Amino acid sequence: MAEASFFIVLSRVLWGLDFSCPQERVPDPDDEKRTWSEGFIAVPRIYPVAFEARSEKHAEIIQRAYEDVQREWQVSGLEVDER
């Protein structure tokens, strides 16, 4: 169940958003020192990323889904996101 939920969320994020990073910070996969951390377990370094809706229509759908979820949380007695 968790795998299916993760797939749905990730699919929606990829569907609705464009991702980009500053040209001067584009990771070079061949540069091990700048791309990966050092240590027993190497993990990718964090890079700045920007994301924005793919179009105005995408933004409207994302906003509507956000508002629907906020209403559902209120009905359940949970705190809403104040951002």
Protein Blocks (a to p, Z undefined) as FASTA:
>chain_A
ZZmmmmmmmmmmmmmpccdddfklgccfklmmlmpccdjbdcddddddddddfbfklmmm
mmmmmmmmmmmmmmnopacdfZZ
